[in-house]
Amino acid sequence: MSPPSERRNAPAAPRLLVVLAVAGASVLGLGMALDPTRGFSALLASGFLALAAALGALALLCLFLVSNAGFHVAFKRVLEALSLVPVGPAALLAVIPGAGWVYSWARPGAAADPLIAAKAGYLNLPAFGVRMVLFLGLWGAFALMLRRESLAQDADGQVRHTRRSVVLAAVFLLLGGYSLSLASVDWLMSVQPHWASTIFGFYTIGSTLLTGTAVAILAVWWVRRSGRLPEVNESHLHDLGKLLFGFCTFWAYLWFSQYLLIWYANLPEETSYILARTRGGWAPLFWGNLVAGWVLPFLLLLPRAAKRTPARLVPVAALVLVGRLLDVWLQIAPATLRAGPPVPWVELGALVGIGAAFGLVFFRVLGAAPLEPAHDPYLVESLHHHT
């Protein structure tokens, strides 16, 4: 364990992350040169997953604020740092120059398709880019404002910063939900523009909350194992584990609701989405997504001890992230890579490169402020959580 004088400082980023970021970016660059469709599809999938990690952590922080939860304050700075990592937004913005490789509506001559032509007023590249910048700017602004209030409270100890944070959190949860629903239509659903789902926005919100919770557990565990967060005890982990368990089930409910309605209605314009993901070698990944995203986490997290023990909780959180990656990739790849699932060297390059860059930026942001929000009014409650 670190000396008491070091516990307020964030641990250094593992040096291996630099090597992984460079190697992953090189593999992704090679993949883009050889097959731009596959390269930009991988960039979109990994970029959205990185965005979901940051946005999910921000949503989690806001949920704690509006509910007057106190237990999270001991690791609040971890959530703040996660929410400020811009790697996902940067990756998504990098998709815009290659949008034609991923989105059929962005290709020359797409207006020859009557359905795409009917949506051209909304699905066009300039509007797509403007909306992306607005959405990412909106979410980033809220993350920065919440961070500013948190650091200001460190300086003057005034409770008014907590009250302002609660207001900001409530506004974000309202605007963030609507904007994420619209963004999911733009970035994910429009990959297959002949298909639509009225539940897709809620599905993406559930997936984002699950991703943010899983990443938060891994980040808190990593910082804690360095001795920097000795205040985080089994009860804190237990509460995070319960949230992971709940969001897994919420996501599975939305997954089943979408699948069941499509299966029951059996309409050609809807079943095309499921058929494309259960044929041509995609079926094992389609069902594996459900197993990794809900079945195994549900069973493994049922015992109380599993949610209180890092050796059991952390692997489940990692498994959930595998499910999240499969989920996002399956929303994109079957519509762009029609030959079936390839050997995923490009996809792994994108995942490793973006994931390592995410980790590097996270540790840098985490180290920019003390780990303990010294004047937060809920700090004492959090330090003595269930003790």
N, C-alpha and C positions, 0 to 999 in steps of 0.2 A: 504493500500500500504506500502511496505517496505521502511525504511529510505534510503536516497541516498547512504549511505555507504554500504548497503547490496545488492544493485541492481546488482552489478557486480558478485555476488556469486549465485551459483545454489541453488534452494530450496532442502531441504532434502527429501529423498525418504519416501513415506508414510510407516509407520510401518506395515500396513496391508499386504504389498507386501511380507514380510517375511513369514507370516502365510499362504498366498495363495500359495507361491512357495513350501513350505513344504507339504501342503495339496494336491496340484496338483500332486507333484512328488509321494506322497504316493498312490494316486488313480491310477496313471499311472503304478506304480510298481505292484500294486495288479492286474490291468488289464493284464499286461504282464504275470504274474504268472498263471492267469486263462486261458488266451487266447493269446498266443504270437503273432499270426497273427494280431489280432485286436490291441494289444498294440503297436507293431512296426509300423503298418499302421497309428495309431494316432500320434505316435512320428514323423514319416516322414511328415505327413501333417502339424502339428503344427511347427515342426522344419523348414520346407520350408517356411512357412508363416513368421516366425521370421527372416529367412535369407532374404526374399523378402523385409521386412521392412527396414533392414539395408542396403541392396544393392540398394533398390529403393531410399533411402535418399542419398546415395553416388552418384548415377546417377543424381539425382536432383541437388546436389551441383555441379557436373561436368558440367551439362547443363548450369547452371547459370554462371560458370566461363568462358566457351568457348564462351558464347554469350555476355560477358562483362555486364551482368546484375548487377545492383547495389542494387536493393531493398532488396535482401536477406541477406545483411551483418548484419543487426540488429539481425537476428536469425541464423546466419551462424554456431555458436557454437552448436546449437541444432542439425543441420544437421550433423555436424562432430561427435558429440557424438553418434547419432543414427547409423552412418556408422561404428562405432568402437565396437558395441555391438556384442560379439562373441557367443551369446547363440544359434542362429540358426545354425551356423557351428558346434558347439559342439553337438547339437541334431542330426544333419545329420550324423556326424561321429559315433555317438552311434548306428545308424541304421545298420552299416556295420556288426557287429557280428550277427545280426538277419536278414540279407538280405534274407536268404532262406525262411523266413516266409512271406516275401512281394513279392519277385521277383521269378517267376517260373523258370527263366533261371539259378538261383543260387542254385537250389535244386539238390540233387543227382539224377542221371538218366535223367536229363533234355535233354541230348544229344540225347535221343531216339526220340525226336520231330525233324523232319528234318529241320523245319524252325529255331528253336532255335540252332540246330547244325550248320546251315549255318552262324549264327551270333556269334558263340562261340569265334571267334578271337577277337571280340570287347566286347561282353557281357560275361565277366568272372570276377569273384570276385577280383582277384589281380589287373587287369587293372581298374576295377570299383573304387577300393579304391585309387589307384594311381592318377587317374584322379580327384577324389573328393578332395584329398589333394592339388593337383596342382591348381584347380579352386579356392578353398577357400583361399589358400595361395596367389594367384595372387590378388584377390579382397582385402584381408586384407592388403597386401603390399601397394596398392594404397591408401587405407584409411589412413594408418599410415603415408605415405609420404606427403599426403595433410595436415594432422594434423600437422606434423613437420614443414612444410613451414608456416602454419598459426601461430603457436606459435613462430617461429623464427622471424616473422614479428612483433609480439608483443614486442620482445626483442630489435630489432635494428631499426625497422621502415623502412626497405629498400623495395622499390617497386619491386626489383628483385624477391622477394618471390611470389608476385602475378603473375609475368610472368612465373615463374617455375610452379606454380599451374595450370595455363592455359594449359601449355604443358602437364603436368601430366593428367589433366582432358581430354584433347583431345585423348591421348593415351589410357586412361582407357575406354572411350566411344567406341573406336574401338575394343580393345581387350575384353572388358567386354561384348559387344554384341555377339561376336562370342562364347566366352566361356560360357555365360549363355545359348545360344542356344544348345550347346553340353551338358551342364549339365542338361538341361530340358529333353533331350532324355534319359540320364542315369537315372535320379532320378524319373521322372514322367512317361514319355511315355513308358519306358521299363517295367513298372508294367504290361502292357498288350502287351507282345512282338509280338503278331500276328497282331498288329495294328500299322499303321504309318501315320503321317500327315506332309506334307511338310511345313505347316504354323505354326507348333507347337512352333518352336523357337521364331518366332515373337509374337505369342500369349503369351508366357511366359514373354517376354520382356515388352509387354504392361501391363500385369498383375502386374509385378514387379514395374513399374513406378507408377501405380495406388496405389499399396499398400504403397510404400514409401511416396507418396504425402499425403495419408490419415493419416498415422502415424505421418508425420511431422506436419500436422495441429493439431492433438491431442496433440502432445508434445509441440508445440509452445503455444497452448492455456493453457495447464497446467502450464507451466513456467510463462506465462504472468499473469495468474490469481493470482499467488503468489506475484505479484508486482515486479518481477525481470526483466521483459522486458517491461517497460512502453513505450519504443520507438516504439514497434510494434503497429501500428495503424490499422484503418479499411482498409486502402489502401493495406497494406501488406496482410491482411487476404483476401481481394478481389482478389489479384493476385494469392494467393494460391488456393482460391476457383475456379478461372477460370481454373487453371491447373487441379484441381480435376475434374471439369466438362469436360474438354477436354480429359483427360486420360480415364474417364468413357466411353466416346463416342468412343474413339480409341479402347478400349478393346471390346466394344460391336460390333464394326465393324469387328474385328478379330473373335469374337465368331460366328457372323452371317456368315462370309465368310467360316469358317470351316464347320459349320453346313449345309449351303446351298450346298456346293460342295459335301459333303457326301450324302445328301438327293437327289441331282440331279443325281449323278453318279449311286447311288444305287448298289454299288459293295459289295458283302458279306464280303470281308476282311476289308472294311471300315465301313459299317453299324453296324458291331458287337459292335463297341465302343458306338454308340448312342443308340442302342437297349438295351445294358446292363445298361444304365443310364435312360431309360424311361420305364422300366418294373420292376416288383417285388417290388413296393413301392418306387423306386428311382425318379419317374417322378415329384412329388411335389418339391423335392429338386432341380432337374435339372432345372425346370422352375423358381423356387424361386430364384435360382442363378442369372438368367437374371433380375428378378424384383429387387432384392436387389443390384445387381451390376451395373444396368444401368437405368431401367425404373423409379424407384422412385428417385434416385439421379438426373437424367436428369430433371425431372419435378420440384423437390424441389429446384434445383440450378438455374433454369431459371431466376427468379427475381434477379435483381441486389442487392437488400437489403439482400437476402439470403446469398450471398457470402461475405458480409461485417459485418454480425451480428453473433457473436460467438454462441448465443443461437440457431441459425438456421444452421450454417455451421458445428459446432461440431457434432450434431447428425447425419448429413448426412455422415460425415467422418466415424463415428462409424458404420453406416449402410453399407457403402462401405466395411469396414473390415469384416463384417458379410458375405457379398457376396464373398470376397476373400477367406475366410475360406471354405465356401461352394464349391467354385470353385476348390480349391486344394484338398479338401476331395473327391469330385466327380471324380477327376482324378485318385484317388487311391482306395477308398473303394469298388466301384462296382466290381473291378477286384479281390479283395482279400476277401471280405465278401459277398459271393455269396448268402447268405440266405436273403439278403435285409437289409435295414438300421435298426440297433438295437437302443435300448434306449441308447443315447450317453453319458453314464457316464464316460467311459474310455476316449473318445474323449474330453469331457469337462475337465477332469482331466489333460490331456496333454496340452490343450489350456491354462488353468488357471495357471498351474505350469510353463510352458515355458514363457507365457506372463508376469507373475509376476517376474520371473528371468530376463527377458528382461528389465523390468522397473527398477529393482534394479541396474543392471549393467549400464543402461543408466544414472541414476542419479549420480552414482559414477563417470562415465567418464565425465559427464557434470560439476561436481564440481571440476575436476582436472585443470581447466583453467578458467580465467575470462570470463564472458558471453559476454563482449564487446571486439571485436577485435580492440583494440585502434588505431592501425596504418594502418588499411586497407584503401587503397586509395578511396574506394567507401563508406566508413562509413558515411560521411556527407550526401551524396546523399540518403543513406538509411534512415538516421534519419529524413530527411525532405521529405520523399516519399509522393508526392502528397499533401503537406501541403503548 
